[in-house]
Amino acid sequence: MFETYLLRWQLLPDGAAIHTHGSDLLPVTTRDGAPAMLKIARWPEERAGAALMQWWDGDGAARVLQADHDALLMERATGTRSLLQEAIQGGEQDDHASQSICAVLDRLHAPRELAPPPLRPLAEWFGAVRLQAARHGGVLAHCARLADALLAQPQDIVALHGDPHHSNMLEFGPQDWRAIDPKDRFGERGFDHAQILCNPDLPTAPDAARMARQWPVVARQGRLEPLRLLRWTAAHAALSAAWTLEDEDMAAAAHELATAETALQLLAEAGDSPP
């Protein structure tokens, strides 16, 4: 599947292929010897994300070097640090990871002269939460009402990354963190920031002490209203749980629901009235 583009763009393989849920990737070097990543999208969402990467033009995201239909050639990160590992360490390292992602999101969400490519509304995703809330009730039902209230009165509408978890932020150079793998959504920018708090890949995400520390860090760095950010965190965690319930991954869903419960508990302690 890579051969056509290896020949067309004069690339040399530089590692083993990587196969994800929606795309196939191959580390390569360009004819100038620069490290790059060749990505072949298999899902429409991935193709739309490639268009968003081109629109960002290296400002907060990996720079696109070539693009053609399903194929995307982009800069390859060569840094060795991991924001996910920093977050797992907790404390000041987790603070740094949160602040670094917020700084990337500032760049991605910044106004641009050119209009973004066609994107779909964030609200479409939350149909999954309503469906699973009707089946399971409980925390999902609470979060579905919370999400509906947020979506009914959105603020700060931007082209979203859609999936800015720690492992989608890579080190391209000293203090040069940039994003990969965006989705095809627009909506309130706080949705992106919420994933810093509820990343389902982060074992400590449901921990109340961790969320209580990182919530103000993200709100301050992202210039967000704190309680609204926490509502988005509960809604976002419920969305992740709804998707994993669709896949019948009960262990992952339990982890994500626990994160949603933690956000709801912090909201209750802050005196936030449920919708």
C-alpha positions in Angstrom: 0.0 0.0 0.0 3.0 2.3 0.5 4.9 1.5 -2.6 3.1 4.0 -4.9 4.0 6.9 -2.7 7.5 5.7 -1.9 8.2 5.9 -5.6 6.2 9.1 -6.3 7.7 11.1 -3.5 11.2 9.5 -3.5 11.0 8.2 0.0 13.0 5.4 1.7 11.5 3.2 4.5 13.0 4.0 7.9 11.3 1.6 10.2 8.4 -0.9 10.7 4.9 -0.1 9.5 2.4 0.9 12.2 -1.3 -0.1 11.8 -4.0 1.7 13.7 -7.8 1.6 13.8 -8.2 4.0 10.9 -4.8 4.3 9.1 -1.5 2.7 8.2 1.8 4.5 8.8 5.4 4.0 7.7 8.4 5.9 9.0 10.4 7.2 6.0 13.2 9.5 5.1 12.8 12.1 2.3 15.3 12.4 -0.6 17.0 15.1 1.4 17.4 12.7 4.3 14.8 14.3 6.6 12.7 12.0 8.9 9.0 11.9 7.9 5.9 9.8 8.3 3.8 8.4 5.5 0.2 7.9 6.5 -2.5 6.2 4.4 -6.0 6.9 5.7 -8.7 4.1 5.7 -11.5 6.1 7.2 -13.2 9.3 6.0 -12.6 10.9 9.4 -8.9 10.3 8.9 -9.0 11.9 5.5 -10.8 15.0 6.9 -8.1 15.2 9.6 -5.4 15.3 7.0 -7.1 18.3 5.5 -7.1 20.0 8.9 -3.4 19.2 9.2 -2.7 21.0 5.9 -4.8 24.0 7.1 -2.7 24.3 10.3 0.4 24.4 8.1 2.8 23.4 10.9 1.5 25.9 13.4 0.8 23.6 16.4 0.7 20.4 14.3 3.2 18.4 12.3 3.9 20.1 9.0 2.4 18.4 5.9 5.0 17.8 3.2 2.9 16.1 0.6 -0.8 15.1 0.3 -2.7 13.1 -2.3 -6.1 11.5 -1.8 -5.7 9.0 1.1 -2.0 9.6 1.6 -0.3 12.2 3.8 3.5 12.8 4.2 4.3 14.8 7.3 7.2 15.7 9.5 8.2 13.0 11.9 8.9 13.8 15.6 12.3 12.7 16.8 12.1 13.8 20.4 12.2 11.1 23.1 10.0 12.6 25.8 6.4 11.4 26.4 3.7 13.7 27.8 1.8 10.5 28.8 4.7 9.3 30.9 5.0 12.7 32.5 1.3 12.7 33.4 1.6 9.2 34.9 4.5 10.5 37.1 2.1 13.1 38.6 2.9 16.2 40.4 5.0 18.9 38.6 5.6 16.6 35.7 1.8 16.2 35.2 1.6 20.0 35.5 4.1 20.3 32.7 2.3 17.9 30.5 -1.0 19.7 31.0 0.6 23.1 30.3 2.3 21.8 27.2 -0.9 20.5 25.7 -2.7 23.7 26.5 0.1 25.6 24.7 -0.4 23.4 21.6 -4.2 23.9 21.7 -3.7 27.7 21.9 -1.9 27.5 18.5 -4.4 25.1 17.0 -7.4 27.1 18.1 -5.9 30.5 17.0 -7.8 32.5 14.3 -6.5 32.1 10.8 -7.0 34.1 7.6 -8.1 31.1 5.6 -11.4 29.3 6.4 -10.9 25.8 7.7 -11.8 22.7 5.6 -15.3 21.3 5.9 -15.8 20.0 9.5 -18.7 18.3 11.2 -20.4 19.6 14.4 -19.2 18.2 17.8 -22.8 17.6 18.8 -23.1 14.6 16.4 -20.7 12.6 18.6 -22.9 12.9 21.6 -25.7 10.9 20.2 -23.7 7.9 21.5 -24.0 9.2 25.0 -27.8 9.6 24.8 -28.1 6.1 23.4 -26.1 4.5 26.1 -27.7 6.7 28.8 -31.1 5.4 27.7 -29.8 1.8 28.1 -27.8 2.2 31.3 -29.0 5.4 33.1 -27.0 6.4 36.1 -23.8 8.5 35.5 -24.4 8.4 31.7 -27.8 9.9 32.1 -26.5 12.7 34.3 -23.6 13.4 31.8 -26.0 13.3 28.8 -28.0 16.1 30.4 -24.8 18.0 31.1 -23.6 17.6 27.6 -26.9 18.7 26.1 -26.8 21.9 28.2 -23.3 22.6 27.1 -24.0 22.0 23.4 -27.2 24.1 23.6 -25.2 27.2 24.4 -21.7 26.7 23.0 -18.9 29.2 23.6 -15.6 29.9 21.7 -16.3 27.9 18.6 -13.2 26.7 16.9 -11.9 24.0 14.6 -11.2 21.3 17.2 -8.4 18.8 17.2 -11.0 16.3 18.6 -8.6 13.9 20.2 -5.7 15.8 21.8 -4.7 13.2 24.3 -1.1 13.1 25.6 0.2 10.6 23.0 -1.1 12.7 20.1 1.3 15.5 21.2 4.8 14.8 20.1 8.2 16.4 20.6 9.6 17.8 17.4 12.4 19.7 19.1 13.3 21.3 22.5 10.0 22.7 23.8 8.4 22.1 20.4 5.4 20.0 21.1 3.0 19.6 18.2 -0.1 17.6 17.4 -0.9 14.7 15.1 -4.0 12.7 14.3 -6.9 15.3 14.5 -10.5 14.5 13.8 -13.1 16.3 11.7 -15.0 18.4 14.2 -15.8 22.0 15.2 -17.2 23.1 18.5 -16.4 24.7 21.8 -12.7 24.7 22.5 -13.1 23.5 26.1 -14.0 20.1 24.7 -10.4 19.7 23.6 -9.0 20.9 26.9 -11.2 18.5 28.8 -9.3 15.5 27.4 -6.2 16.5 29.3 -8.2 15.7 32.5 -10.0 12.6 31.2 -7.6 10.9 28.8 -8.8 7.3 28.8 -5.2 6.1 28.3 -4.1 7.7 31.6 -4.4 5.2 34.5 -4.7 8.1 37.0 -7.5 9.9 35.2 -10.2 8.8 37.7 -8.1 9.8 40.7 -9.8 12.7 42.5 -6.6 14.2 43.8 -5.1 14.2 40.3 -8.1 15.8 38.7 -8.4 18.3 41.6 -4.8 19.4 40.9 -4.9 19.4 37.1 -8.4 21.0 36.8 -7.1 24.5 37.9 -3.9 24.1 35.9 -5.8 23.5 32.7 -8.4 26.2 33.4 -5.7 28.8 34.1 -3.4 27.9 31.2 -6.3 27.5 28.8 -8.1 30.7 30.0 -11.3 28.7 30.6 -14.1 29.1 33.1 -13.3 26.4 35.7 -16.7 24.9 36.3 -17.5 24.8 32.6 -14.3 23.0 32.0 -15.2 20.4 34.6 -18.6 19.9 33.0 -16.9 19.3 29.7 -14.7 16.8 31.5 -17.6 14.8 32.7 -19.3 14.9 29.3 -16.1 14.0 27.5 -15.4 11.0 29.8 -19.0 9.9 29.3 -18.5 10.1 25.5 -15.5 7.8 25.8 -17.4 5.4 28.0 -20.3 5.4 25.5 -18.0 4.4 22.6 -16.3 1.7 24.6 -19.7 0.3 25.6 -20.6 0.2 21.9 -17.5 -2.0 21.5 -18.5 -4.0 24.6 -15.2 -3.2 26.3 -16.6 -3.2 29.8 -13.2 -2.7 31.6 -12.4 0.4 29.6 -16.0 1.7 30.1 -15.7 1.3 33.9 -12.5 3.3 33.9 -14.1 6.1 31.9 -17.2 6.2 33.9 -15.1 6.4 37.1 -13.5 9.5 35.6 -16.9 11.0 34.8 -18.0 10.3 38.4 -14.9 12.1 39.7 -15.7 15.2 37.7 -19.3 15.1 38.8 -18.2 14.8 42.4 -15.8 17.8 42.1 -18.7 19.8 40.5 -20.9 18.9 43.5 -18.3 19.9 46.0 -17.9 23.2 44.1 -21.7 23.8 44.5 -22.4 23.4 40.8 -26.1 22.7 40.2 -26.8 19.8 37.8 -29.0 20.5 34.7 
